[in-house]
Amino acid sequence: MVLLGELLMILDLHRQGLSVTAIARRTGRDPKTVRKYIERGLEPPAYGLRQAGPCA
């Protein structure tokens, strides 16, 4: 999970034209993680409904 400050930095670096690989190197994150957060933007993650387990 990326903190808000790091997310803003990723988005700002992307806006400046840096590649996903360059952003990943600067932040120490995996390029797939950087790409995921760039695609998502500032939207909060959408989690599905939880399934209730069996009651014991």
VENRAHU-V718436 format. One record per run of one state. SS is the DSSP state (a for helix, b for strand, c for the rest). FROM is the first residue (numbers start at 1). TO is the last residue. If there is no record, write none. Layout:
ss-><SS,SS>
from-><FROM,FROM>
to-><TO,TO>
This chain:
ss-><c,a,c,a,c,a,c>
from-><1,4,16,20,28,31,41>
to-><3,15,19,27,30,40,56>
